[in-house]
Amino acid sequence: MNRTLKRALAAALVAVSGLGLAAQGVVTLRMIAPWADKELEGFKPVLERFEQLNPGIKVEYRTGKPEDTATILSAQFSVKKTPADIIDTSFSAFIVQEARKGNILDISGAVDIKDYRPGSIDQFVIGRKLYGVTSIGGLDIAEYNAKFYRDNKLPEPKDAKTWEDFLALMDKVRKVPGVKAPIGTGGGVGWTNTTVVQTFINTFGGKAMYNGLLVGSISWESPEVKKLFRERLLPLLQGKYFGEPEENAAVTQNMWAGKYGLFFGGTTDSLKFPSPAGDYSVCLLPGQKAISMWTDFWFIPAYTEHPKEALKLMKFLATEGQAIQVKGGGRIATYTKVPLSNYPAAEQKILKIIGSVAVNPDIDDIIGGKFQTVMWDQLKLLWADPTADTLDSVLAEMQAASVETLKGSAK
């Protein structure tokens, strides 16, 4: 048989195969999400279960960083096309922005908002229509090695009843040999300082202040916000409660090694310290009634050729998919019907400690855009030069960036 004939037969077989799939009604959904390596391994069981339950749908997965995906989508949306049928991103502001332009599919009715942690999905309701859902995520929280406190015969931070108790404990931590500072400071990207600020606003400012800053109805230069920074955060920076900035990997390792009493990080760090079991712990600050949660978000481009099947997949990912995915550890579900027993021991401990506190979305992630980078950079300046004048300048820059970014996203 000559090569030309072989090629012709091969092409025919491919065509027949494709026709067979079409005849069987098999739909292939293209998915873009940021997970690779270990995170992708933890996500694969979710896709496998969905395909088992829906034999007529196959999912084709492709890894894409949120910033790259946003760039590609902006170009594709301009010509009413999409490279995927369902997409995961941490850029919630991008979803809202594109939904206002008509580029995101209305998914109203796909899920019940009441089944999710309060505040985790509200930003995607525009004009009574829903355009996105939350995935699993992590909590911004103070974390520490419980063994450090046991070894030094100190109470754990989670047992502090008042702010004065907490500061007194940090003063004792400072005196432990080998300790660099009571609290570690992350370097590199600026989100670690944002975690501190958001935790302080959740604790001392409350939900109204937090949400006001989120939507722009309260100014970063308002008297109540300045008072919070001046009375709560600035004294800790000036009093050297926070250590010198270190890369995130280094500061978490040093916290674990007893060089810092705690670090304002994220609950995904539980995966870094699996042994010995039970030593990884977290705490709410005294009086803290809400906690910031960063999550990924699912949305469906308006230009998908398979809206019915994409909606079915989205509903699964936002409900049963979360219940499967949290089994891998390091993440917390936003879907409140996920049983506690689905979580590994570390996450069960975290959930018991935080209890029923309300959830607020990340301010820098939700506003996004220019504001995010300005907030990161300005807070680095405040940590480096914690004076009243620097604080005023930092808050002014953040307010200007907030106004500009929020105005742009509303167009």
Summary of the structure (lengths in Angstrom):
residues: 411
radius of gyration: 23.8
end to end distance: 64.1
largest distance: 87.6
contacts: 1340
relative contact order: 0.16
helix: 53%
strand: 18%
